[in-house]
Amino acid sequence: MAKAYVHGYDLRENARLQDQATTLADLLHSDTAYPDGSRVLEAGCGVGAQTVTLAAHSPGASIVSVDISPKSVAQAEQAVRAAGLTNVSFQQADIFHLPFAPQSFDHVFVCFVLEHLKEPRAALQRLKTYLRPGGTITVIEGDHGSAYFYPDSDAARDAIRCQVELQSRAGGNALIGRSLYPLLVTAGYDEVRVSPRMMYVDSSKPALVEGFTKKTFTAMIEGVRQAAIAEGLIAPVTFDNGIADLYRTTEPDGTFCYTFFKAMGKACMSDKRDAGAGL
Amino acid sequence: MAKAYVHGYDLRENARLQDQATTLADLLHSDTAYPDGSRVLEAGCGVGAQTVTLAAHSPGASIVSVDISPKSVAQAEQAVRAAGLTNVSFQQADIFHLPFAPQSFDHVFVCFVLEHLKEPRAALQRLKTYLRPGGTITVIEGDHGSAYFYPDSDAARDAIRCQVELQSRAGGNALIGRSLYPLLVTAGYDEVRVSPRMMYVDSSKPALVEGFTKKTFTAMIEGVRQAAIAEGLIAPVTFDNGIADLYRTTEPDGTFCYTFFKAMGKACMSDKRDAGAGL
């Protein structure tokens, strides 16, 4: 098991992930549509938060979604069926030991997965073996160091740092977004291009104030309160002040910024770079 | 004199500002074009780094560019003439005491100016008096808290914080970008919309590595070395390590992120909001 999650599997977390997907869908996924007949591997589908959008945008593609958690796979399948989508099949599997033939996919899609892995580069290398030559990978990740806001607050930044530190202790990397370019290049992908997707929120966008600043970002930070205090990373009062200050940014004069990174790369047409790929 | 500059007026600084404008022109200005016959006030033109782009994009508009520094005004005029542009007139003037009739402009353009002012809201309120009802203001500012990079570096962040602190001590605000929305709204503008412009740099974009990460951002931080050390904000070795780490982000596996904020607002059609504008 190469995954170590900070995010939980409880119901509230699922609700948050669904909220997040709804709010972010356009920003992150509107430019991802796979051709009819193409075979797409979604590696790490979780509870299906992104799968529904992915499948809806590529109705003629045949998508195989896997996750290491059988429970998540079951929930993802339910979400996709509930949305009336029929172009996804599901399978429980570990990204590092997938039950597929080499070069059996045209495209690989990986969203909010690498941040949880101890060895994201190794995962990318492994995933490349399932891509046909010239096939593409699409990777989407956040970066919690991209969060800033008005009014600024030391306590809020301290609370965010707790999440980053906990994810790091669990073997993940909450700042992974900014490093997608070198990760994909050193994993051996060609033509790597990174496109940042900035979420900017002010009170002229009430749906984002609710859906993103409150229910996605602040809820996620709030979720690590117990662990952060238990690990001695922060005083309870500082954490609580930080959360209050994050909510403060949702008042009429507040603003909130966060950036996701979407990267694309191609599997090499030959094996020439596989041995010594790099920068 | 409400202006207090951290950026200097020396030749190297001018070269940096020109480099910056060339590299950033598309990102910041490509969607600003004023109609033929419209009267535009550029408030705070500096050495004309943005004026050339502004005038070239709106060849039929009549632009009046002012700056508090006579020397800057002379340089700006030279830059605009050298570019063969004839639709700009120049005048030395203080934003807070402009020699123009009320409501005599259709549009106001303010770029990299508010960050230097002790009272940016008061400046915006003052500028509004020169706009005809329904006229627009466009404001562009950076935000140094939006800078993050790979590899991450505490020393680099410390060096950046020196610039932010020095600008704050001089009465300015290097983090002003994120607060443009409340600033414009509380200054009484209507229909305020903020559009962030993120500069993302990796080694697939060598012109930005040179033109932005090295020659714009890192050069600007490097420029405060002496002042930061003189004010006791940082140890020389830490500052120098920070600069080295910023250059490190320009190597093939490095990435660099920075966000500018472009805001637009309208002058109210009536005076109803002038007395008690706010959020």
Chai-1 contact restraints between the chains, C-beta under 6 A:
chainA,res_idxA,chainB,res_idxB,connection_type,confidence,min_distance_angstrom,max_distance_angstrom,comment,restraint_id
A,G145,B,Y148,contact,1.0,0.0,6.0,A-B,restraint_1
A,Y148,B,G145,contact,1.0,0.0,6.0,A-B,restraint_2
A,Y150,B,R178,contact,1.0,0.0,6.0,A-B,restraint_3
A,Y150,B,S179,contact,1.0,0.0,6.0,A-B,restraint_4
A,R178,B,Y150,contact,1.0,0.0,6.0,A-B,restraint_5
A,R178,B,T255,contact,1.0,0.0,6.0,A-B,restraint_6
A,S179,B,Y150,contact,1.0,0.0,6.0,A-B,restraint_7
A,Y181,B,D202,contact,1.0,0.0,6.0,A-B,restraint_8
A,Y181,B,T255,contact,1.0,0.0,6.0,A-B,restraint_9
A,P182,B,D253,contact,1.0,0.0,6.0,A-B,restraint_10
A,P196,B,M198,contact,1.0,0.0,6.0,A-B,restraint_11
A,P196,B,Y200,contact,1.0,0.0,6.0,A-B,restraint_12
A,M198,B,P196,contact,1.0,0.0,6.0,A-B,restraint_13
A,M198,B,M198,contact,1.0,0.0,6.0,A-B,restraint_14
A,Y200,B,P196,contact,1.0,0.0,6.0,A-B,restraint_15
A,D202,B,Y181,contact,1.0,0.0,6.0,A-B,restraint_16
A,P252,B,L279,contact,1.0,0.0,6.0,A-B,restraint_17
A,D253,B,P182,contact,1.0,0.0,6.0,A-B,restraint_18
A,D253,B,L279,contact,1.0,0.0,6.0,A-B,restraint_19
A,T255,B,R178,contact,1.0,0.0,6.0,A-B,restraint_20
A,T255,B,Y181,contact,1.0,0.0,6.0,A-B,restraint_21
A,L279,B,P252,contact,1.0,0.0,6.0,A-B,restraint_22
A,L279,B,D253,contact,1.0,0.0,6.0,A-B,restraint_23
